[in-house]
Amino acid sequence: MVRTTLMLPSDLRRRALRRAKERRISLGELIRESLDAALPSELASRADDALFEDAAVFRGSAARDLSAAHDRYLYCDGDPRRHRRLHRSNASRTLRP
């Protein structure tokens, strides 16, 4: 463990001390438990995520522009020319009132 000093507003410190006393634990233990609950380890959160367990969905690193260009990756196999053709063909099928 590493010793850490924190500054708490007096009201928060008072509430934390009261809760620690109710639970019969130290203030340090209460703070460690609270931080552990609020900040789960990355490994634990990934291990519990079905997306990362499914090899068909997740296979290592992703493209840097994935969030901005996700439609292109989902529907056009990464070929921007195909995306333009697909977009034009869908636009011509738009129903008009």
C-alpha positions in Angstrom: 0.0 0.0 0.0 1.0 3.6 -0.6 0.3 6.3 1.9 -1.9 9.1 0.4 -3.1 12.3 1.8 -6.4 13.8 0.7 -8.3 17.0 1.4 -12.0 16.4 2.2 -14.7 19.0 2.8 -15.6 18.9 6.5 -19.2 17.7 5.8 -17.9 14.8 3.6 -15.3 13.9 6.2 -18.0 13.9 9.0 -20.3 11.7 6.9 -17.5 9.3 6.1 -16.4 9.0 9.7 -20.0 8.4 10.7 -20.4 5.6 8.1 -17.1 4.0 9.0 -18.1 4.0 12.7 -21.5 2.4 11.8 -19.7 -0.3 9.9 -16.9 -0.7 12.5 -14.1 -0.1 10.0 -11.5 2.6 9.7 -11.9 5.7 7.6 -9.1 4.4 5.4 -10.9 1.1 4.8 -14.1 2.9 3.9 -12.3 5.2 1.4 -10.5 2.2 -0.1 -13.8 0.2 -0.5 -15.5 3.3 -1.9 -12.8 3.9 -4.5 -12.6 0.3 -5.4 -16.4 0.2 -6.0 -16.3 3.5 -8.0 -13.2 2.6 -10.1 -13.3 -1.1 -11.1 -10.1 -2.3 -12.7 -10.0 -2.3 -16.5 -9.3 -6.0 -16.5 -12.4 -6.8 -14.4 -14.7 -4.6 -16.5 -13.4 -6.1 -19.8 -13.7 -9.7 -18.5 -17.3 -9.2 -17.6 -18.2 -7.6 -21.0 -19.7 -10.2 -23.4 -18.6 -8.0 -26.3 -14.9 -8.6 -25.5 -15.5 -12.4 -24.9 -17.0 -12.9 -28.4 -14.1 -13.4 -30.8 -16.5 -12.9 -33.7 -17.2 -9.4 -32.6 -13.8 -8.3 -31.1 -10.5 -9.3 -32.7 -7.8 -7.1 -31.2 -7.2 -3.5 -32.0 -9.6 -1.3 -34.0 -9.2 1.3 -36.7 -8.4 4.8 -35.3 -11.3 6.4 -37.2 -13.8 3.6 -36.2 -16.2 5.9 -34.2 -16.3 8.5 -37.0 -16.5 6.0 -39.9 -18.4 3.1 -38.3 -21.0 3.0 -41.1 -18.3 2.6 -43.7 -16.8 -0.3 -41.7 -20.2 -1.9 -41.0 -21.8 -1.7 -44.4 -19.0 -1.3 -47.0 -16.1 -3.5 -45.9 -13.9 -0.4 -45.7 -14.2 0.5 -49.4 -15.2 4.2 -49.6 -16.2 3.8 -53.3 -18.7 1.2 -52.4 -20.0 3.4 -49.7 -20.7 6.2 -52.2 -22.4 3.8 -54.6 -24.5 2.3 -51.8 -25.5 5.8 -50.6 -26.5 6.9 -54.1 -28.6 3.7 -54.7 -30.4 4.1 -51.3 -31.1 7.8 -52.0 -32.8 6.9 -55.3 -35.1 4.5 -53.4 -36.3 7.1 -50.9 -40.1 7.1 -50.8 -41.7 10.4 -51.5 -45.2 11.5 -50.2 
